[in-house]
Amino acid sequence: MDGGYHYFRFVCFDDGNHFYRRKSNPGKAYGFSWTSSQDRMSENKDYREYVDITPEILRDLAIELLMNIEQRKRDHIEWIYQRQVDKKNDAIASIAERKAKATLRRKKETERLIEKRMQLMNQAIKDIRRAEKMQELINALDLKSQSIGKQIPGYDKWRSWAVHQVNSIDPRNMSVKRAGRWIEKFNLK
């Protein structure tokens, strides 16, 4: 039935086959169990004993078999369904975990980007201060040179180099092209 075998055993207590009768009751002549083996079948939970084998008993056993087949099919369908639910839940958990990791990664990337931007701004402010201090030095030496009325040896070459350094260091003096490259480092989207 249903593409499979369903074994059962009837035993007669009077046939002298030394059936293990530990659970047998007085007056009963037959033992029954859904098993393929007679050995210790009386220990099965579905074991039962009968006085006689009647058509009603056989009908009840056939109905029990059909119910067992139906129950196995239901159990199998429930098992398949539960496996599908478990796979779906695993997939949902996996997606949630990937999203959490992606969120954390984006948060860290954003924090790194903000840190980099702040470093760029801080460096620009330091460069402005340094350029201003260098310009103050140039102006002080210009005053000194003018106040003594004579040229400091090599001063013109040094001054030219120092002014070039001030102009190179100070971000306010950047060319449009250089300012564009500097702004690109902020990675603004």
Secondary structure, DSSP 8 states (H G I E B T S, - for coil): -TTS----EEEETTS-S----TT--TT--EEEES-S--TTGGGSTT-EEESS--HHHHHHHHHHHHHHHHHHHHHHHHHHHHHHHHHHHHHHHHHHHHHHHHHHHHHHHHHHHHHHHHHHHHHHHHHHHHHHHHHHHHHHHHHHHHHHTS--TTHHHHHHHHHHHHHHH-GGG--HHHHHHHHHTT---
